Amino acid sequence: MGREFSVVIERDEDGYYVASVPAIPGCHTQARSLDDLIDRIRECIALCLDVERR
């Protein structure tokens, strides 16, 4: 069973999309497209959770 997290997505002044996960401190990433951003934030969440388990 997977866990679900809320993700905040904003667009910065340079046109990049920025995503952060409020429930996981330090879990944030950016990308030029929303498709890339979704892939990156999923990877970031997985990495952050892996670090928490250690």
KALIN-V798011 format. One line per field, one symbol per residue. ss: DSSP state (A for helix, B for strand, O for the rest). psi: psi as a letter, one per 40 degrees, with the letter a starting at -180 (. if undefined). Layout:
ss=???
psi=???
This chain:
ss=OOOOOOOBBBBOOOOOBBBBOOOOOOOBBBBOOAAAAAAAAAAAAAAAAAAAAO
psi=hiiiihhhhihieeeihhiihdehhegiiiididddddddddddddddddddd.
